[in-house]
Amino acid sequence: MNTSPVILGLQIVTWKDAKTSELHTAKNQVFLKKNDVKDMKYLVVHLYPDDTIEIVTSLNWPNPTEKGLKWQEEIRKNK
C-alpha cells in the first residue's frame, strides 16, 4: 500500500517482474483526471501479462474489472 499523492494526467507506469527482474513499461496510455480521483479512497493499478494496465478508483474496496476477470479465466484454463 502506498499513500503518496496522486499525480493527474498521463500515467507512466513501470514495474519489475519478481521472478525474472525484467523491467516492464505499460504499452497503453492511461490519463487520470481530477474527476477520476475526486472523493475516492482507493486507487488500484491492474497489471496484465500483455504489458497493459488499468487504473481503477473507488470509494470502497475496488471490484475486479471485466478485463481482469477474462485474464483470470484464461490463466485458469491454461493450467
C-alpha positions in Angstrom: 0.0 0.0 0.0 1.2 3.5 -0.8 -0.2 6.8 0.4 1.6 9.1 -2.0 -0.2 12.0 -3.6 -1.9 11.1 -6.9 -0.5 12.9 -10.0 -3.1 13.8 -12.6 -2.6 13.5 -16.4 -0.7 10.8 -18.3 0.4 7.9 -16.1 3.7 6.4 -16.9 3.7 3.0 -15.2 6.7 0.7 -14.9 7.2 -2.4 -12.9 9.8 -5.1 -12.3 8.9 -8.8 -12.7 9.6 -10.5 -9.4 10.7 -13.8 -11.0 12.9 -12.5 -13.8 13.8 -8.9 -12.7 12.7 -7.8 -16.2 11.6 -4.2 -16.3 8.2 -3.6 -17.9 6.5 -0.4 -19.1 2.8 -0.1 -19.8 2.0 -0.3 -23.6 -1.2 1.6 -23.3 -1.8 5.2 -22.2 -3.9 6.0 -19.1 -4.9 9.5 -18.2 -6.2 10.4 -14.7 -8.4 13.5 -14.4 -9.5 15.3 -11.3 -13.0 13.8 -11.5 -11.4 10.3 -11.6 -10.0 10.7 -8.1 -12.4 13.2 -6.5 -13.7 11.8 -3.2 -12.1 8.4 -3.9 -10.4 6.4 -1.3 -8.7 3.7 -3.3 -6.6 3.7 -6.5 -5.6 0.4 -7.9 -3.3 -0.4 -10.9 -4.1 -3.7 -12.6 -1.0 -5.1 -14.4 -1.7 -7.6 -17.2 0.5 -10.2 -18.9 0.4 -8.3 -22.2 2.0 -5.3 -20.5 -1.2 -3.2 -20.5 -2.7 -1.7 -17.4 -6.0 -0.4 -16.0 -6.3 2.1 -13.2 -9.4 1.9 -11.1 -10.5 4.3 -8.4 -13.3 3.7 -5.8 -14.7 4.8 -2.5 -14.7 1.3 -1.2 -12.6 -1.7 -1.9 -12.3 -1.9 -5.8 -14.2 -4.6 -7.7 -12.5 -6.7 -10.4 -12.6 -5.4 -13.9 -14.0 -7.2 -16.9 -10.6 -7.4 -18.5 -9.1 -8.8 -15.3 -11.7 -11.4 -15.0 -11.1 -12.5 -18.6 -7.4 -12.8 -18.0 -8.0 -14.8 -14.7 -10.2 -17.2 -16.6 -7.7 -17.6 -19.4 -4.9 -18.4 -16.9 -7.1 -21.0 -15.1 -7.9 -22.7 -18.4 -4.2 -23.0 -19.3 -3.0 -24.6 -16.0 
